[in-house]
Amino acid sequence: MKIILLVLAVNIFGLMAAQNTNYVKSIDSLMGSFTQNNAFSGSILIQKDGETVYKGEFNKFGDYSNKYRVGSITKVFTAVITFQLIEEGKLNLDTKLSKYYPNVKNAEKITIGHLLNHTSGIYNYLEWNDYYISKKKKFTKEEMLDLITSGKPDFKAGEDCRYSNSNYLLLGYIIEDVTRKSYAENLKLRIVDKIELKDTYCETEETEYPERTASYSFDGEKWTKETETHPTFTFAAGAVISTTEDLSKLMDNLLKGKLILGTSLSQMGETNQKGIGYGLFMTPFYDKMGYGHSGNIDEFHSFTGYFPNDRLSISILSNGGNIALNEVVMGVACKYFGRPYKNPDFTIYEGKTSSLTKIYSGVYKAKLVGLIDVGTFQISEAANNYLFLSMYEDGKDGQKVLLERKGENKFYARKNNAQFDFIVDKKGNVTGMKLTQNKQSINCKKIK
């Protein structure tokens, strides 16, 4: 499945030092607006010095569990276990991938360090075109390795940096090879039991799904339970289940040096020009620095961050919504610190002469400056005055992004902060659209 739209934000938000003494009411009011407008469902926790200063439960759905799939935050756990093995002399940052998986392209030049900080160049298996229609299937290790080796490397090891889930899937397999224990056992013995996490584990089978919340997608009118990705597909890159309390405890213990040595922690937080470290991401503030990770699987979205100088952690887990989690994190932080924050405009345009949304349905080819093909999109009708956008994969079903109507021929993807201006000729036929995100525009021609 190709990544929808243009970018994934790494920078989280900026904060001021002064705390808002009325932050509880301010955050509650903000989250009330988000939940009322179907923008967020989930849990929020802020802790200072390990003590809870704000906790909010906003799960809109009937299961009311506080356990969520945390997606790529799993990589923090995987990185910690890897550094523990390095400290034990069982691995080192220069250990070659070829020692364990020689069939991976360029394995003889790829190291453990390259896997940890996403500089391996290994093809990201989540870009597999059949991911969305195959995600509920149980995968064997051999099938996953075949997926990884089926793709062309993005670059030679160490020459660039690009986020790839394949890196951490391989680290999980290496952890099992070195320890002769399952990844789930390593997680429990090396982290969960060590710092007494109450509700954290690695999911392995479908029978475990009822133990935590499900995720849901919104079509402009109603919520639908999202198909679950089988944990064998995400494994050490995204199969951990946890709570906001456990994630905050993880980050507090990790950044205080209670899971790995100070030298390992320094290495783990050593980031490159893209803000990516060896298992942690940089989360910059205006005048301070934090470290953390975000995640996304199905309709679950997650963030956990820790800011050492403030001894402050923020953890947010979501099981449904129509807004970028980055926006929720920013809003919560601004309310806590008393920084001005402009609430999103959830108004849906309903002009009396507006065209029916079905006229926009079709397939669009995107070209950069009209020359370079950068993707093919499918637009389809959603409920009420909404549209869906998905990557066009030869008629196969794909992950959808909800578009809100903001004008006569203008729509907005709130999750991706992207605007779509449809082009209509004098006869009322849609001929194309202009996609704008982060002040960059791409022209798209309607081809079907």
FINUPA-378999 format. One record per residue (C-alpha): residue in three letters; x, y, z. Coordinates in steps of 0.25 Angstrom, whole numbers, plus 5000, padded with zeros to 4 digits. Layout:
REM residues N
<atom type="ala" c1="X" c2="Y" c3="Z"/>
...
//
This chain:
REM residues 448
<atom type="met" c1="5000" c2="5000" c3="5000"/>
<atom type="lys" c1="5006" c2="5013" c3="4996"/>
<atom type="ile" c1="5006" c2="5024" c3="5006"/>
<atom type="ile" c1="4994" c2="5034" c3="5004"/>
<atom type="leu" c1="4998" c2="5048" c3="5001"/>
<atom type="leu" c1="5011" c2="5055" c3="5003"/>
<atom type="val" c1="5017" c2="5056" c3="5016"/>
<atom type="leu" c1="5017" c2="5050" c3="5030"/>
<atom type="ala" c1="5020" c2="5060" c3="5041"/>
<atom type="val" c1="5031" c2="5058" c3="5051"/>
<atom type="asn" c1="5032" c2="5071" c3="5058"/>
<atom type="ile" c1="5021" c2="5071" c3="5069"/>
<atom type="phe" c1="5019" c2="5084" c3="5074"/>
<atom type="gly" c1="5024" c2="5096" c3="5082"/>
<atom type="leu" c1="5022" c2="5100" c3="5096"/>
<atom type="met" c1="5024" c2="5112" c3="5106"/>
<atom type="ala" c1="5029" c2="5110" c3="5120"/>
<atom type="ala" c1="5018" c2="5116" c3="5127"/>
<atom type="gln" c1="5007" c2="5106" c3="5131"/>
<atom type="asn" c1="4992" c2="5109" c3="5130"/>
<atom type="thr" c1="4986" c2="5107" c3="5144"/>
<atom type="asn" c1="4972" c2="5105" c3="5138"/>
<atom type="tyr" c1="4978" c2="5094" c3="5128"/>
<atom type="val" c1="4968" c2="5083" c3="5132"/>
<atom type="lys" c1="4956" c2="5091" c3="5128"/>
<atom type="ser" c1="4963" c2="5096" c3="5116"/>
<atom type="ile" c1="4967" c2="5082" c3="5111"/>
<atom type="asp" c1="4953" c2="5076" c3="5115"/>
<atom type="ser" c1="4947" c2="5087" c3="5106"/>
<atom type="leu" c1="4956" c2="5085" c3="5094"/>
<atom type="met" c1="4954" c2="5070" c3="5095"/>
<atom type="gly" c1="4939" c2="5072" c3="5096"/>
<atom type="ser" c1="4939" c2="5079" c3="5083"/>
<atom type="phe" c1="4948" c2="5069" c3="5076"/>
<atom type="thr" c1="4939" c2="5057" c3="5081"/>
<atom type="gln" c1="4926" c2="5065" c3="5078"/>
<atom type="asn" c1="4931" c2="5067" c3="5063"/>
<atom type="asn" c1="4935" c2="5052" c3="5062"/>
<atom type="ala" c1="4950" c2="5057" c3="5061"/>
<atom type="phe" c1="4955" c2="5048" c3="5073"/>
<atom type="ser" c1="4953" c2="5036" c3="5081"/>
<atom type="gly" c1="4963" c2="5031" c3="5091"/>
<atom type="ser" c1="4971" c2="5033" c3="5104"/>
<atom type="ile" c1="4980" c2="5045" c3="5108"/>
<atom type="leu" c1="4990" c2="5045" c3="5120"/>
<atom type="ile" c1="5000" c2="5056" c3="5124"/>
<atom type="gln" c1="5010" c2="5053" c3="5136"/>
<atom type="lys" c1="5020" c2="5061" c3="5143"/>
<atom type="asp" c1="5031" c2="5055" c3="5152"/>
<atom type="gly" c1="5023" c2="5042" c3="5149"/>
<atom type="glu" c1="5010" c2="5047" c3="5155"/>
<atom type="thr" c1="4997" c2="5049" c3="5147"/>
<atom type="val" c1="4994" c2="5064" c3="5145"/>
<atom type="tyr" c1="4983" c2="5061" c3="5135"/>
<atom type="lys" c1="4976" c2="5049" c3="5130"/>
<atom type="gly" c1="4964" c2="5048" c3="5120"/>
<atom type="glu" c1="4956" c2="5037" c3="5115"/>
<atom type="phe" c1="4949" c2="5040" c3="5102"/>
<atom type="asn" c1="4946" c2="5026" c3="5096"/>
<atom type="lys" c1="4933" c2="5028" c3="5088"/>
<atom type="phe" c1="4931" c2="5013" c3="5086"/>
<atom type="gly" c1="4924" c2="5002" c3="5095"/>
<atom type="asp" c1="4936" c2="4994" c3="5098"/>
<atom type="tyr" c1="4942" c2="5005" c3="5108"/>
<atom type="ser" c1="4956" c2="4997" c3="5109"/>
<atom type="asn" c1="4968" c2="5006" c3="5112"/>
<atom type="lys" c1="4977" c2="4996" c3="5104"/>
<atom type="tyr" c1="4980" c2="5000" c3="5090"/>
<atom type="arg" c1="4989" c2="4996" c3="5079"/>
<atom type="val" c1="5001" c2="5006" c3="5079"/>
<atom type="gly" c1="5006" c2="5003" c3="5065"/>
<atom type="ser" c1="5020" c2="5008" c3="5063"/>
<atom type="ile" c1="5022" c2="5012" c3="5077"/>
<atom type="thr" c1="5026" c2="4997" c3="5078"/>
<atom type="lys" c1="5039" c2="5001" c3="5071"/>
<atom type="val" c1="5043" c2="5007" c3="5084"/>
<atom type="phe" c1="5042" c2="4994" c3="5092"/>
<atom type="thr" c1="5049" c2="4987" c3="5080"/>
<atom type="ala" c1="5061" c2="4997" c3="5081"/>
<atom type="val" c1="5062" c2="4996" c3="5096"/>
<atom type="ile" c1="5063" c2="4980" c3="5095"/>
<atom type="thr" c1="5073" c2="4982" c3="5084"/>
<atom type="phe" c1="5082" c2="4991" c3="5092"/>
<atom type="gln" c1="5081" c2="4982" c3="5104"/>
<atom type="leu" c1="5086" c2="4971" c3="5095"/>
<atom type="ile" c1="5098" c2="4980" c3="5091"/>
<atom type="glu" c1="5101" c2="4983" c3="5106"/>
<atom type="glu" c1="5101" c2="4968" c3="5108"/>
<atom type="gly" c1="5111" c2="4966" c3="5097"/>
<atom type="lys" c1="5102" c2="4958" c3="5088"/>
<atom type="leu" c1="5101" c2="4968" c3="5077"/>
<atom type="asn" c1="5107" c2="4981" c3="5074"/>
<atom type="leu" c1="5103" c2="4993" c3="5065"/>
<atom type="asp" c1="5113" c2="4988" c3="5054"/>
<atom type="thr" c1="5108" c2="4974" c3="5053"/>
<atom type="lys" c1="5104" c2="4971" c3="5039"/>
<atom type="leu" c1="5090" c2="4967" c3="5035"/>
<atom type="ser" c1="5096" c2="4956" c3="5026"/>
<atom type="lys" c1="5100" c2="4948" c3="5039"/>
<atom type="tyr" c1="5085" c2="4946" c3="5041"/>
<atom type="tyr" c1="5078" c2="4949" c3="5028"/>
<atom type="pro" c1="5088" c2="4948" c3="5016"/>
<atom type="asn" c1="5076" c2="4948" c3="5006"/>
<atom type="val" c1="5072" c2="4962" c3="5008"/>
<atom type="lys" c1="5078" c2="4971" c3="4998"/>
<atom type="asn" c1="5091" c2="4978" c3="5002"/>
<atom type="ala" c1="5091" c2="4970" c3="5015"/>
<atom type="glu" c1="5106" c2="4969" c3="5015"/>
<atom type="lys" c1="5106" c2="4985" c3="5016"/>
<atom type="ile" c1="5095" c2="4987" c3="5025"/>
<atom type="thr" c1="5097" c2="4987" c3="5040"/>
<atom type="ile" c1="5089" c2="4987" c3="5053"/>
<atom type="gly" c1="5091" c2="5002" c3="5054"/>
<atom type="his" c1="5086" c2="5004" c3="5040"/>
<atom type="leu" c1="5073" c2="4996" c3="5044"/>
<atom type="leu" c1="5071" c2="5004" c3="5057"/>
<atom type="asn" c1="5072" c2="5018" c3="5051"/>
<atom type="his" c1="5065" c2="5015" c3="5037"/>
<atom type="thr" c1="5078" c2="5017" c3="5029"/>
<atom type="ser" c1="5078" c2="5003" c3="5023"/>
<atom type="gly" c1="5071" c2="5006" c3="5010"/>
<atom type="ile" c1="5062" c2="4993" c3="5011"/>
<atom type="tyr" c1="5049" c2="4993" c3="5004"/>
<atom type="asn" c1="5037" c2="4997" c3="5013"/>
<atom type="tyr" c1="5028" c2="4985" c3="5013"/>
<atom type="leu" c1="5016" c2="4993" c3="5016"/>
<atom type="glu" c1="5017" c2="4999" c3="5002"/>
<atom type="trp" c1="5012" c2="4986" c3="4997"/>
<atom type="asn" c1="5000" c2="4988" c3="4988"/>
<atom type="asp" c1="4992" c2="4977" c3="4994"/>
<atom type="tyr" c1="4994" c2="4981" c3="5008"/>
<atom type="tyr" c1="4980" c2="4986" c3="5011"/>
<atom type="ile" c1="4973" c2="4975" c3="5005"/>
<atom type="ser" c1="4982" c2="4964" c3="5011"/>
<atom type="lys" c1="4984" c2="4971" c3="5025"/>
<atom type="lys" c1="4975" c2="4962" c3="5033"/>
<atom type="lys" c1="4982" c2="4949" c3="5028"/>
<atom type="lys" c1="4992" c2="4942" c3="5037"/>
<atom type="phe" c1="5006" c2="4942" c3="5031"/>
<atom type="thr" c1="5018" c2="4933" c3="5034"/>
<atom type="lys" c1="5032" c2="4938" c3="5036"/>
<atom type="glu" c1="5036" c2="4933" c3="5022"/>
<atom type="glu" c1="5025" c2="4940" c3="5016"/>
<atom type="met" c1="5029" c2="4953" c3="5022"/>
<atom type="leu" c1="5044" c2="4951" c3="5018"/>
<atom type="asp" c1="5039" c2="4949" c3="5004"/>
<atom type="leu" c1="5031" c2="4962" c3="5004"/>
<atom type="ile" c1="5044" c2="4969" c3="5009"/>
<atom type="thr" c1="5053" c2="4963" c3="4998"/>
<atom type="ser" c1="5042" c2="4966" c3="4988"/>
<atom type="gly" c1="5044" c2="4981" c3="4987"/>
<atom type="lys" c1="5056" c2="4989" c3="4982"/>
<atom type="pro" c1="5065" c2="4996" c3="4992"/>
<atom type="asp" c1="5063" c2="5011" c3="4993"/>
<atom type="phe" c1="5077" c2="5014" c3="4994"/>
<atom type="lys" c1="5091" c2="5008" c3="4999"/>
<atom type="ala" c1="5092" c2="5006" c3="5014"/>
<atom type="gly" c1="5097" c2="5019" c3="5021"/>
<atom type="glu" c1="5095" c2="5028" c3="5009"/>
<atom type="asp" c1="5081" c2="5033" c3="5013"/>
<atom type="cys" c1="5070" c2="5032" c3="5023"/>
<atom type="arg" c1="5056" c2="5027" c3="5020"/>
<atom type="tyr" c1="5046" c2="5021" c3="5030"/>
<atom type="ser" c1="5044" c2="5006" c3="5028"/>
<atom type="asn" c1="5036" c2="4996" c3="5036"/>
<atom type="ser" c1="5045" c2="4985" c3="5030"/>
<atom type="asn" c1="5056" c2="4990" c3="5039"/>
<atom type="tyr" c1="5049" c2="4987" c3="5052"/>
<atom type="leu" c1="5042" c2="4974" c3="5047"/>
<atom type="leu" c1="5056" c2="4969" c3="5044"/>
<atom type="leu" c1="5061" c2="4973" c3="5058"/>
<atom type="gly" c1="5050" c2="4965" c3="5064"/>
<atom type="tyr" c1="5054" c2="4953" c3="5057"/>
<atom type="ile" c1="5069" c2="4955" c3="5061"/>
<atom type="ile" c1="5065" c2="4957" c3="5075"/>
<atom type="glu" c1="5058" c2="4943" c3="5075"/>
<atom type="asp" c1="5070" c2="4937" c3="5068"/>
<atom type="val" c1="5080" c2="4942" c3="5078"/>
<atom type="thr" c1="5072" c2="4939" c3="5090"/>
<atom type="arg" c1="5065" c2="4927" c3="5086"/>
<atom type="lys" c1="5052" c2="4933" c3="5092"/>
<atom type="ser" c1="5040" c2="4939" c3="5085"/>
<atom type="tyr" c1="5039" c2="4954" c3="5083"/>
<atom type="ala" c1="5027" c2="4954" c3="5093"/>
<atom type="glu" c1="5035" c2="4946" c3="5104"/>
<atom type="asn" c1="5047" c2="4956" c3="5102"/>
<atom type="leu" c1="5037" c2="4968" c3="5103"/>
<atom type="lys" c1="5031" c2="4962" c3="5116"/>
<atom type="leu" c1="5044" c2="4958" c3="5123"/>
<atom type="arg" c1="5053" c2="4970" c3="5119"/>
<atom type="ile" c1="5043" c2="4982" c3="5120"/>
<atom type="val" c1="5029" c2="4979" c3="5125"/>
<atom type="asp" c1="5033" c2="4971" c3="5137"/>
<atom type="lys" c1="5046" c2="4979" c3="5140"/>
<atom type="ile" c1="5038" c2="4993" c3="5141"/>
<atom type="glu" c1="5025" c2="4986" c3="5145"/>
<atom type="leu" c1="5016" c2="4990" c3="5133"/>
<atom type="lys" c1="5002" c2="4985" c3="5136"/>
<atom type="asp" c1="4995" c2="4985" c3="5123"/>
<atom type="thr" c1="5006" c2="4984" c3="5112"/>
<atom type="tyr" c1="5008" c2="4971" c3="5103"/>
<atom type="cys" c1="5011" c2="4967" c3="5089"/>
<atom type="glu" c1="4999" c2="4962" c3="5082"/>
<atom type="thr" c1="5001" c2="4949" c3="5074"/>
<atom type="glu" c1="4987" c2="4944" c3="5071"/>
<atom type="glu" c1="4973" c2="4948" c3="5067"/>
<atom type="thr" c1="4968" c2="4942" c3="5079"/>
<atom type="glu" c1="4974" c2="4953" c3="5087"/>
<atom type="tyr" c1="4967" c2="4964" c3="5080"/>
<atom type="pro" c1="4955" c2="4965" c3="5090"/>
<atom type="glu" c1="4965" c2="4968" c3="5101"/>
<atom type="arg" c1="4967" c2="4982" c3="5096"/>
<atom type="thr" c1="4959" c2="4993" c3="5089"/>
<atom type="ala" c1="4956" c2="4992" c3="5074"/>
<atom type="ser" c1="4958" c2="5004" c3="5064"/>
<atom type="tyr" c1="4947" c2="5011" c3="5055"/>
<atom type="ser" c1="4946" c2="5019" c3="5043"/>
<atom type="phe" c1="4936" c2="5030" c3="5040"/>
<atom type="asp" c1="4929" c2="5032" c3="5027"/>
<atom type="gly" c1="4923" c2="5046" c3="5030"/>
<atom type="glu" c1="4911" c2="5040" c3="5036"/>
<atom type="lys" c1="4914" c2="5027" c3="5044"/>
<atom type="trp" c1="4925" c2="5019" c3="5050"/>
<atom type="thr" c1="4930" c2="5006" c3="5045"/>
<atom type="lys" c1="4939" c2="4996" c3="5051"/>
<atom type="glu" c1="4952" c2="4995" c3="5044"/>
<atom type="thr" c1="4957" c2="4982" c3="5039"/>
<atom type="glu" c1="4969" c2="4977" c3="5048"/>
<atom type="thr" c1="4983" c2="4976" c3="5043"/>
<atom type="his" c1="4988" c2="4962" c3="5048"/>
<atom type="pro" c1="5000" c2="4964" c3="5058"/>
<atom type="thr" c1="5008" c2="4954" c3="5050"/>
<atom type="phe" c1="5009" c2="4965" c3="5039"/>
<atom type="thr" c1="5014" c2="4976" c3="5049"/>
<atom type="phe" c1="5021" c2="4968" c3="5059"/>
<atom type="ala" c1="5033" c2="4975" c3="5065"/>
<atom type="ala" c1="5030" c2="4988" c3="5057"/>
<atom type="gly" c1="5016" c2="4989" c3="5062"/>
<atom type="ala" c1="5009" c2="4978" c3="5070"/>
<atom type="val" c1="5010" c2="4983" c3="5084"/>
<atom type="ile" c1="4997" c2="4986" c3="5092"/>
<atom type="ser" c1="4998" c2="4997" c3="5103"/>
<atom type="thr" c1="4992" c2="5008" c3="5111"/>
<atom type="thr" c1="4995" c2="5023" c3="5113"/>
<atom type="glu" c1="4999" c2="5020" c3="5127"/>
<atom type="asp" c1="5009" c2="5009" c3="5123"/>
<atom type="leu" c1="5015" c2="5017" c3="5111"/>
<atom type="ser" c1="5017" c2="5029" c3="5121"/>
<atom type="lys" c1="5024" c2="5019" c3="5131"/>
<atom type="leu" c1="5032" c2="5013" c3="5119"/>
<atom type="met" c1="5038" c2="5027" c3="5115"/>
<atom type="asp" c1="5040" c2="5032" c3="5129"/>
<atom type="asn" c1="5048" c2="5019" c3="5132"/>
<atom type="leu" c1="5055" c2="5019" c3="5119"/>
<atom type="leu" c1="5060" c2="5034" c3="5120"/>
<atom type="lys" c1="5064" c2="5032" c3="5134"/>
<atom type="gly" c1="5073" c2="5021" c3="5130"/>
<atom type="lys" c1="5066" c2="5009" c3="5137"/>
<atom type="leu" c1="5065" c2="5000" c3="5125"/>
<atom type="ile" c1="5078" c2="5002" c3="5118"/>
<atom type="leu" c1="5091" c2="5009" c3="5121"/>
<atom type="gly" c1="5094" c2="5024" c3="5119"/>
<atom type="thr" c1="5103" c2="5021" c3="5107"/>
<atom type="ser" c1="5092" c2="5013" c3="5100"/>
<atom type="leu" c1="5082" c2="5023" c3="5104"/>
<atom type="ser" c1="5091" c2="5034" c3="5098"/>
<atom type="gln" c1="5092" c2="5026" c3="5085"/>
<atom type="met" c1="5077" c2="5023" c3="5084"/>
<atom type="gly" c1="5074" c2="5038" c3="5085"/>
<atom type="glu" c1="5085" c2="5042" c3="5075"/>
<atom type="thr" c1="5077" c2="5047" c3="5063"/>
<atom type="asn" c1="5080" c2="5050" c3="5049"/>
<atom type="gln" c1="5076" c2="5062" c3="5040"/>
<atom type="lys" c1="5062" c2="5057" c3="5039"/>
<atom type="gly" c1="5060" c2="5056" c3="5054"/>
<atom type="ile" c1="5061" c2="5041" c3="5054"/>
<atom type="gly" c1="5069" c2="5034" c3="5065"/>
<atom type="tyr" c1="5072" c2="5019" c3="5068"/>
<atom type="gly" c1="5058" c2="5016" c3="5073"/>
<atom type="leu" c1="5054" c2="5030" c3="5077"/>
<atom type="phe" c1="5049" c2="5042" c3="5069"/>
<atom type="met" c1="5053" c2="5056" c3="5073"/>
<atom type="thr" c1="5041" c2="5065" c3="5077"/>
<atom type="pro" c1="5045" c2="5079" c3="5078"/>
<atom type="phe" c1="5039" c2="5090" c3="5085"/>
<atom type="tyr" c1="5041" c2="5105" c3="5083"/>
<atom type="asp" c1="5052" c2="5106" c3="5093"/>
<atom type="lys" c1="5053" c2="5091" c3="5098"/>
<atom type="met" c1="5055" c2="5077" c3="5093"/>
<atom type="gly" c1="5048" c2="5064" c3="5096"/>
<atom type="tyr" c1="5048" c2="5050" c3="5090"/>
<atom type="gly" c1="5037" c2="5040" c3="5087"/>
<atom type="his" c1="5030" c2="5032" c3="5076"/>
<atom type="ser" c1="5017" c2="5032" c3="5069"/>
<atom type="gly" c1="5009" c2="5021" c3="5063"/>
<atom type="asn" c1="4998" c2="5017" c3="5053"/>
<atom type="ile" c1="4991" c2="5004" c3="5050"/>
<atom type="asp" c1="4978" c2="5002" c3="5044"/>
<atom type="glu" c1="4970" c2="5014" c3="5051"/>
<atom type="phe" c1="4979" c2="5014" c3="5063"/>
<atom type="his" c1="4988" c2="5026" c3="5065"/>
<atom type="ser" c1="4998" c2="5028" c3="5076"/>
<atom type="phe" c1="5008" c2="5037" c3="5082"/>
<atom type="thr" c1="5017" c2="5037" c3="5094"/>
<atom type="gly" c1="5027" c2="5047" c3="5098"/>
<atom type="tyr" c1="5036" c2="5051" c3="5109"/>
<atom type="phe" c1="5043" c2="5064" c3="5112"/>
<atom type="pro" c1="5055" c2="5062" c3="5122"/>
<atom type="asn" c1="5057" c2="5076" c3="5126"/>
<atom type="asp" c1="5042" c2="5077" c3="5130"/>
<atom type="arg" c1="5041" c2="5063" c3="5135"/>
<atom type="leu" c1="5028" c2="5063" c3="5127"/>
<atom type="ser" c1="5022" c2="5052" c3="5119"/>
<atom type="ile" c1="5010" c2="5053" c3="5109"/>
<atom type="ser" c1="5003" c2="5040" c3="5104"/>
<atom type="ile" c1="4991" c2="5040" c3="5095"/>
<atom type="leu" c1="4985" c2="5027" c3="5089"/>
<atom type="ser" c1="4973" c2="5028" c3="5079"/>
<atom type="asn" c1="4964" c2="5017" c3="5073"/>
<atom type="gly" c1="4957" c2="5026" c3="5063"/>
<atom type="gly" c1="4956" c2="5041" c3="5058"/>
<atom type="asn" c1="4956" c2="5050" c3="5046"/>
<atom type="ile" c1="4968" c2="5059" c3="5050"/>
<atom type="ala" c1="4983" c2="5057" c3="5050"/>
<atom type="leu" c1="4988" c2="5052" c3="5064"/>
<atom type="asn" c1="4999" c2="5063" c3="5063"/>
<atom type="glu" c1="4987" c2="5073" c3="5064"/>
<atom type="val" c1="4982" c2="5067" c3="5076"/>
<atom type="val" c1="4996" c2="5067" c3="5083"/>
<atom type="met" c1="4998" c2="5081" c3="5079"/>
<atom type="gly" c1="4984" c2="5085" c3="5085"/>
<atom type="val" c1="4986" c2="5078" c3="5098"/>
<atom type="ala" c1="5000" c2="5083" c3="5100"/>
<atom type="cys" c1="4996" c2="5098" c3="5097"/>
<atom type="lys" c1="4985" c2="5097" c3="5107"/>
<atom type="tyr" c1="4994" c2="5091" c3="5117"/>
<atom type="phe" c1="5004" c2="5102" c3="5116"/>
<atom type="gly" c1="4995" c2="5113" c3="5113"/>
<atom type="arg" c1="4999" c2="5116" c3="5099"/>
<atom type="pro" c1="4989" c2="5122" c3="5089"/>
<atom type="tyr" c1="4982" c2="5111" c3="5081"/>
<atom type="lys" c1="4972" c2="5112" c3="5069"/>
<atom type="asn" c1="4962" c2="5102" c3="5070"/>
<atom type="pro" c1="4960" c2="5095" c3="5056"/>
<atom type="asp" c1="4948" c2="5099" c3="5048"/>
<atom type="phe" c1="4939" c2="5087" c3="5047"/>
<atom type="thr" c1="4928" c2="5094" c3="5038"/>
<atom type="ile" c1="4924" c2="5086" c3="5026"/>
<atom type="tyr" c1="4920" c2="5095" c3="5014"/>
<atom type="glu" c1="4906" c2="5093" c3="5009"/>
<atom type="gly" c1="4903" c2="5103" c3="4998"/>
<atom type="lys" c1="4889" c2="5103" c3="4992"/>
<atom type="thr" c1="4895" c2="5102" c3="4978"/>
<atom type="ser" c1="4906" c2="5092" c3="4981"/>
<atom type="ser" c1="4908" c2="5081" c3="4972"/>
<atom type="leu" c1="4905" c2="5067" c3="4977"/>
<atom type="thr" c1="4918" c2="5060" c3="4981"/>
<atom type="lys" c1="4916" c2="5048" c3="4971"/>
<atom type="ile" c1="4921" c2="5058" c3="4960"/>
<atom type="tyr" c1="4935" c2="5057" c3="4966"/>
<atom type="ser" c1="4936" c2="5042" c3="4967"/>
<atom type="gly" c1="4946" c2="5036" c3="4958"/>
<atom type="val" c1="4961" c2="5033" c3="4956"/>
<atom type="tyr" c1="4971" c2="5045" c3="4956"/>
<atom type="lys" c1="4986" c2="5044" c3="4952"/>
<atom type="ala" c1="4995" c2="5054" c3="4959"/>
<atom type="lys" c1="5007" c2="5060" c3="4952"/>
<atom type="leu" c1="5018" c2="5069" c3="4959"/>
<atom type="val" c1="5018" c2="5082" c3="4951"/>
<atom type="gly" c1="5010" c2="5075" c3="4940"/>
<atom type="leu" c1="5022" c2="5066" c3="4936"/>
<atom type="ile" c1="5025" c2="5055" c3="4946"/>
<atom type="asp" c1="5015" c2="5044" c3="4951"/>
<atom type="val" c1="5014" c2="5044" c3="4966"/>
<atom type="gly" c1="5002" c2="5035" c3="4968"/>
<atom type="thr" c1="4988" c2="5031" c3="4964"/>
<atom type="phe" c1="4976" c2="5034" c3="4973"/>
<atom type="gln" c1="4962" c2="5030" c3="4973"/>
<atom type="ile" c1="4951" c2="5039" c3="4978"/>
<atom type="ser" c1="4938" c2="5033" c3="4983"/>
<atom type="glu" c1="4925" c2="5037" c3="4990"/>
<atom type="ala" c1="4924" c2="5036" c3="5005"/>
<atom type="ala" c1="4912" c2="5040" c3="5014"/>
<atom type="asn" c1="4906" c2="5054" c3="5014"/>
<atom type="asn" c1="4915" c2="5064" c3="5008"/>
<atom type="tyr" c1="4928" c2="5057" c3="5009"/>
<atom type="leu" c1="4937" c2="5049" c3="4999"/>
<atom type="phe" c1="4947" c2="5038" c3="5001"/>
<atom type="leu" c1="4961" c2="5038" c3="4995"/>
<atom type="ser" c1="4969" c2="5025" c3="4993"/>
<atom type="met" c1="4981" c2="5021" c3="4985"/>
<atom type="tyr" c1="4977" c2="5015" c3="4972"/>
<atom type="glu" c1="4983" c2="5001" c3="4971"/>
<atom type="asp" c1="4976" c2="4994" c3="4959"/>
<atom type="gly" c1="4962" c2="4994" c3="4965"/>
<atom type="lys" c1="4967" c2="4988" c3="4978"/>
<atom type="asp" c1="4961" c2="4993" c3="4991"/>
<atom type="gly" c1="4970" c2="5002" c3="4999"/>
<atom type="gln" c1="4971" c2="5011" c3="5011"/>
<atom type="lys" c1="4962" c2="5023" c3="5010"/>
<atom type="val" c1="4964" c2="5037" c3="5015"/>
<atom type="leu" c1="4951" c2="5045" c3="5018"/>
<atom type="leu" c1="4950" c2="5059" c3="5010"/>
<atom type="glu" c1="4941" c2="5070" c3="5016"/>
<atom type="arg" c1="4934" c2="5080" c3="5007"/>
<atom type="lys" c1="4939" c2="5094" c3="5010"/>
<atom type="gly" c1="4934" c2="5101" c3="4997"/>
<atom type="glu" c1="4926" c2="5099" c3="4984"/>
<atom type="asn" c1="4938" c2="5091" c3="4978"/>
<atom type="lys" c1="4947" c2="5091" c3="4990"/>
<atom type="phe" c1="4950" c2="5079" c3="5000"/>
<atom type="tyr" c1="4959" c2="5077" c3="5011"/>
<atom type="ala" c1="4966" c2="5065" c3="5017"/>
<atom type="arg" c1="4967" c2="5068" c3="5032"/>
<atom type="lys" c1="4976" c2="5056" c3="5035"/>
<atom type="asn" c1="4987" c2="5060" c3="5025"/>
<atom type="asn" c1="4985" c2="5075" c3="5025"/>
<atom type="ala" c1="4982" c2="5075" c3="5010"/>
<atom type="gln" c1="4973" c2="5083" c3="5001"/>
<atom type="phe" c1="4966" c2="5078" c3="4988"/>
<atom type="asp" c1="4961" c2="5089" c3="4978"/>
<atom type="phe" c1="4953" c2="5082" c3="4967"/>
<atom type="ile" c1="4953" c2="5088" c3="4953"/>
<atom type="val" c1="4940" c2="5088" c3="4946"/>
<atom type="asp" c1="4938" c2="5092" c3="4932"/>
<atom type="lys" c1="4926" c2="5101" c3="4926"/>
<atom type="lys" c1="4918" c2="5088" c3="4924"/>
<atom type="gly" c1="4919" c2="5085" c3="4938"/>
<atom type="asn" c1="4928" c2="5073" c3="4936"/>
<atom type="val" c1="4940" c2="5071" c3="4946"/>
<atom type="thr" c1="4953" c2="5070" c3="4938"/>
<atom type="gly" c1="4963" c2="5070" c3="4949"/>
<atom type="met" c1="4968" c2="5076" c3="4963"/>
<atom type="lys" c1="4979" c2="5083" c3="4969"/>
<atom type="leu" c1="4984" c2="5076" c3="4982"/>
<atom type="thr" c1="4991" c2="5086" c3="4992"/>
<atom type="gln" c1="4999" c2="5082" c3="5004"/>
<atom type="asn" c1="5009" c2="5090" c3="5012"/>
<atom type="lys" c1="5009" c2="5101" c3="5002"/>
<atom type="gln" c1="5013" c2="5091" c3="4991"/>
<atom type="ser" c1="5003" c2="5088" c3="4979"/>
<atom type="ile" c1="5001" c2="5076" c3="4970"/>
<atom type="asn" c1="4992" c2="5076" c3="4958"/>
<atom type="cys" c1="4983" c2="5064" c3="4956"/>
<atom type="lys" c1="4976" c2="5060" c3="4943"/>
<atom type="lys" c1="4963" c2="5052" c3="4943"/>
<atom type="ile" c1="4966" c2="5040" c3="4935"/>
<atom type="lys" c1="4953" c2="5032" c3="4938"/>
//
